[in-house]
C-alpha cells in the first residue's frame, strides 16, 4: 500500500504541474472532466490535483484540508474558501457543499463542485465570498468513484451510515460538521431514471429532473425545520424551475407502480438529517441520471448532468446568500436550544385521509411517452413517543462498545470512577426493536439506583444531546438499537441498561 501511494503521489505531483501549466495559459483552468472532453468522469487523483491547482492559483482565498481517509487509504479532502478582506467580527454564513457520496454511480455532483470552486475562486461567483465562507467536499467517497460503484470499498452505502458510522467516509463527513459548524449544507446526488431490476420490469422510467428535500426529522429544532419547509424549500424550487430546470419536492424512490408515495427519509441515517440535527439549514438535491444505453453527445450525458448540478448548486448559493440574515438567526436559535421540553422519538409515513392518492408522470420504457400513474399518497408524517427531555442518560452495560460509538458521533460523556447513587427512570421493552415499527415500552417513575464505576453519564445539555437521546433510545426510529447487532443487546421485560437520569452528577 505505501509503495502504491508513493507512485500515486508522484503521479499527482506531475498532474498538478500540468494543471498549473495549463492554467497559466488560460483565464481559468479546465476541470479534469473538461480536460478530457467529457469522455469519462474524473478520478480521485485528478480531483485532488485540481484542488491543489486552485489553491496554488488563489492562495489568498483557498486552502485544502484532509478530513480523513477512505477504506483504501485515499484522502477525503475539503476545499476551504474565504475572502481575505472579510470584516473582522462580522457574522459570516458558513456553507458546506458535498458531492459524490455515491461515488462512481453518481459523479456529476462532485464534477460540478469543481467548476463551482473555480468560479468561486476566480470566476463569476467570486463576489459570493464577500458574504459566505464556503467549504466544498467534492469527493466524499473516493474509493467508490474509482471503483465505479455506488458504495464504498466495503460495499457500504455511506449515505445511510450516519447512525452506525461504521465507515471512515461517513465518520469524516460527521467530523466535518463538527469542525466547520456550517449554517447551510447542500448534499448533491443523482437519481437513475432507469431502475433495471425494479420499475423497468413494469415497463417504466421515472421522469424527475431535479428534486430537493430538507432535513425533516421531527426531533429537529422546530423553528429551523419550519423555516426550511415553509420558506427556503418553495423559494429554491421556484428559483431552479424559473432557470429552466423543472424542480419538485423530493419523492422517495419509485420501484413499483403499486407502491405508496413518500417524501425523503425521516431518520438520522441520512447525512441531510444528521446535519440538520446539528442546527444547520440542510438540503439535499437529486438530479436526473440518464440511462447509460441511450446515445448522448458526451459520456453518459455527463456534460448535461453536470450543467443540471451546477444550476442547482448556484441556485442554492444565491438563495442562502439572499437569506443569510434569517439563516444566521434561525441556526443560532436552534443551536442555543440545548434543553427542549420534549423530544419526538418515532416518525414515519402513513396514508393521508384528506389526500388519498397522487398522480405522477412516468415514461414508458418502450415509447418514452409520458403516462399519468396514480399512487397511494403516504406523505403524511406521523409521530409518536414524544417524551420529556431528560437531563442526562446513564449507560450501565456494554460501555466499551457504546463509548466508541459516542466518540464517533462527537457526543461528550464522563465515566464514573466510583459507585454513585442517582435518581433514574427505567424503561422496559416488550420485544427487541425491529427496523421501523413502533416499540412497546413501559417506563417507571424515578427511583434511586446505585450506578457502578465504569458506567457512562451523558449530560444532554450539549450540542449533541438530542442526537444522543435519539441514538440510544430503542423507541427512536434513528436508534442504533434498530440494527440487528445492537438490538440483540436489548433484553425484553428487563430494565434497559440506558437509564434516564434526573440530573447529571457533578
ChimeraX attribute file (.defattr): number of C-alpha atoms within 10 A of each C-alpha:
attribute: neighborCount
match mode: 1-to-1
recipient: residues
	/A:1	8
	/A:2	8
	/A:3	8
	/A:4	8
	/A:5	13
	/A:6	11
	/A:7	12
	/A:8	14
	/A:9	14
	/A:10	11
	/A:11	15
	/A:12	21
	/A:13	16
	/A:14	12
	/A:15	18
	/A:16	23
	/A:17	15
	/A:18	15
	/A:19	22
	/A:20	19
	/A:21	13
	/A:22	15
	/A:23	16
	/A:24	12
	/A:25	9
	/A:26	10
	/A:27	10
	/A:28	16
	/A:29	22
	/A:30	18
	/A:31	23
	/A:32	21
	/A:33	23
	/A:34	16
	/A:35	13
	/A:36	12
	/A:37	14
	/A:38	20
	/A:39	16
	/A:40	16
	/A:41	25
	/A:42	22
	/A:43	20
	/A:44	23
	/A:45	19
	/A:46	19
	/A:47	23
	/A:48	23
	/A:49	24
	/A:50	24
	/A:51	22
	/A:52	23
	/A:53	22
	/A:54	26
	/A:55	20
	/A:56	14
	/A:57	17
	/A:58	15
	/A:59	15
	/A:60	14
	/A:61	20
	/A:62	23
	/A:63	18
	/A:64	19
	/A:65	12
	/A:66	12
	/A:67	21
	/A:68	20
	/A:69	19
	/A:70	23
	/A:71	17
	/A:72	13
	/A:73	14
	/A:74	17
	/A:75	22
	/A:76	24
	/A:77	22
	/A:78	26
	/A:79	23
	/A:80	19
	/A:81	26
	/A:82	23
	/A:83	19
	/A:84	13
	/A:85	10
	/A:86	15
	/A:87	11
	/A:88	8
	/A:89	6
	/A:90	8
	/A:91	13
	/A:92	19
	/A:93	20
	/A:94	22
	/A:95	24
	/A:96	24
	/A:97	25
	/A:98	23
	/A:99	25
	/A:100	27
	/A:101	32
	/A:102	29
	/A:103	29
	/A:104	25
	/A:105	20
	/A:106	28
	/A:107	31
	/A:108	32
	/A:109	32
	/A:110	32
	/A:111	28
	/A:112	26
	/A:113	26
	/A:114	26
	/A:115	20
	/A:116	22
	/A:117	24
	/A:118	24
	/A:119	16
	/A:120	20
	/A:121	25
	/A:122	17
	/A:123	14
	/A:124	11
	/A:125	16
	/A:126	18
	/A:127	14
	/A:128	18
	/A:129	21
	/A:130	15
	/A:131	20
	/A:132	21
	/A:133	20
	/A:134	26
	/A:135	24
	/A:136	23
	/A:137	27
	/A:138	30
	/A:139	30
	/A:140	31
	/A:141	35
	/A:142	31
	/A:143	29
	/A:144	30
	/A:145	27
	/A:146	17
	/A:147	15
	/A:148	18
	/A:149	19
	/A:150	23
	/A:151	21
	/A:152	28
	/A:153	19
	/A:154	13
	/A:155	10
	/A:156	15
	/A:157	19
	/A:158	28
	/A:159	21
	/A:160	16
	/A:161	18
	/A:162	24
	/A:163	24
	/A:164	21
	/A:165	20
	/A:166	14
	/A:167	18
	/A:168	21
	/A:169	26
	/A:170	27
	/A:171	22
	/A:172	21
	/A:173	25
	/A:174	20
	/A:175	17
	/A:176	19
	/A:177	18
	/A:178	16
	/A:179	10
	/A:180	15
	/A:181	17
	/A:182	24
	/A:183	26
	/A:184	25
	/A:185	28
	/A:186	26
	/A:187	24
	/A:188	28
	/A:189	26
	/A:190	23
	/A:191	20
	/A:192	20
	/A:193	23
	/A:194	23
	/A:195	18
	/A:196	15
	/A:197	9
	/A:198	14
	/A:199	20
	/A:200	17
	/A:201	14
	/A:202	14
	/A:203	18
	/A:204	26
	/A:205	26
	/A:206	23
	/A:207	17
	/A:208	22
	/A:209	20
	/A:210	24
	/A:211	23
	/A:212	24
	/A:213	24
	/A:214	24
	/A:215	29
	/A:216	26
	/A:217	28
	/A:218	22
	/A:219	26
	/A:220	24
	/A:221	25
	/A:222	14
	/A:223	13
	/A:224	25
	/A:225	26
	/A:226	14
	/A:227	15
	/A:228	22
	/A:229	16
	/A:230	10
	/A:231	12
	/A:232	21
	/A:233	20
	/A:234	15
	/A:235	16
	/A:236	21
	/A:237	21
	/A:238	16
	/A:239	20
	/A:240	22
	/A:241	16
	/A:242	11
	/A:243	12
	/A:244	10
	/A:245	18
	/A:246	15
	/A:247	24
	/A:248	19
	/A:249	17
	/A:250	19
	/A:251	17
	/A:252	15
	/A:253	17
	/A:254	18
	/A:255	19
	/A:256	16
	/A:257	17
	/A:258	12
	/A:259	13
	/A:260	20
	/A:261	24
	/A:262	21
	/A:263	20
	/A:264	22
	/A:265	21
	/A:266	21
	/A:267	27
	/A:268	27
	/A:269	21
	/A:270	21
	/A:271	29
	/A:272	28
	/A:273	28
	/A:274	22
	/A:275	29
	/A:276	27
	/A:277	28
	/A:278	24
	/A:279	26
	/A:280	32
	/A:281	28
	/A:282	28
	/A:283	25
	/A:284	21
	/A:285	23
	/A:286	24
	/A:287	26
	/A:288	22
	/A:289	23
	/A:290	20
	/A:291	15
	/A:292	12
	/A:293	8
	/A:294	8
	/A:295	11
	/A:296	13
	/A:297	11
	/A:298	14
	/A:299	15
	/A:300	20
	/A:301	20
	/A:302	22
	/A:303	22
	/A:304	19
	/A:305	23
	/A:306	22
	/A:307	16
	/A:308	22
	/A:309	26
	/A:310	20
	/A:311	17
	/A:312	30
	/A:313	22
	/A:314	14
	/A:315	19
	/A:316	25
	/A:317	19
	/A:318	16
	/A:319	16
	/A:320	24
	/A:321	18
	/A:322	12
	/A:323	14
	/A:324	20
	/A:325	13
	/A:326	13
	/A:327	22
	/A:328	20
	/A:329	12
	/A:330	24
	/A:331	21
	/A:332	15
	/A:333	15
	/A:334	22
	/A:335	17
	/A:336	15
	/A:337	15
	/A:338	16
	/A:339	16
	/A:340	14
	/A:341	10
	/A:342	13
	/A:343	22
	/A:344	21
	/A:345	25
	/A:346	26
	/A:347	26
	/A:348	21
	/A:349	19
	/A:350	16
	/A:351	18
	/A:352	15
	/A:353	10
	/A:354	8
	/A:355	12
	/A:356	13
	/A:357	17
	/A:358	15
	/A:359	13
	/A:360	16
	/A:361	15
	/A:362	21
	/A:363	19
	/A:364	17
	/A:365	17
	/A:366	9
	/A:367	9
	/A:368	13
	/A:369	12
	/A:370	16
	/A:371	13
	/A:372	11
	/A:373	13
	/A:374	15
	/A:375	17
	/A:376	19
	/A:377	22
	/A:378	21
	/A:379	22
	/A:380	17
	/A:381	17
	/A:382	13
	/A:383	16
	/A:384	14
	/A:385	17
	/A:386	16
	/A:387	11
	/A:388	11
	/A:389	18
	/A:390	24
	/A:391	16
	/A:392	22
	/A:393	27
	/A:394	24
	/A:395	21
	/A:396	17
	/A:397	16
	/A:398	13
	/A:399	15
	/A:400	11
	/A:401	10
	/A:402	16
	/A:403	18
	/A:404	11
	/A:405	18
	/A:406	18
	/A:407	11
	/A:408	19
	/A:409	21
	/A:410	17
	/A:411	19
	/A:412	18
	/A:413	18
	/A:414	15
	/A:415	15
	/A:416	16
	/A:417	11
	/A:418	11
	/A:419	13
	/A:420	13
	/A:421	12
	/A:422	18
	/A:423	18
	/A:424	24
	/A:425	21
	/A:426	20
	/A:427	20
	/A:428	18
	/A:429	20
	/A:430	14
	/A:431	14
	/A:432	19
	/A:433	26
	/A:434	16
	/A:435	14
	/A:436	15
	/A:437	14
	/A:438	19
	/A:439	19
	/A:440	14
	/A:441	15
	/A:442	12
	/A:443	14
	/A:444	11
	/A:445	9
	/A:446	14
	/A:447	12
	/A:448	12
	/A:449	16
	/A:450	11
	/A:451	20
	/A:452	15
	/A:453	13
	/A:454	17
	/A:455	22
	/A:456	25
	/A:457	24
	/A:458	26
	/A:459	22
	/A:460	24
	/A:461	18
	/A:462	18
	/A:463	21
	/A:464	21
	/A:465	24
	/A:466	24
	/A:467	24
	/A:468	22
	/A:469	23
	/A:470	23
	/A:471	24
	/A:472	20
	/A:473	21
	/A:474	30
	/A:475	27
	/A:476	28
	/A:477	28
	/A:478	29
	/A:479	27
	/A:480	23
	/A:481	24
	/A:482	25
	/A:483	17
	/A:484	13
	/A:485	9
	/A:486	17
	/A:487	18
	/A:488	13
	/A:489	14
	/A:490	19
	/A:491	15
	/A:492	15
	/A:493	14
	/A:494	12
	/A:495	17
	/A:496	21
	/A:497	20
	/A:498	23
	/A:499	23
	/A:500	25
	/A:501	24
	/A:502	17
	/A:503	18
	/A:504	19
	/A:505	14
	/A:506	3
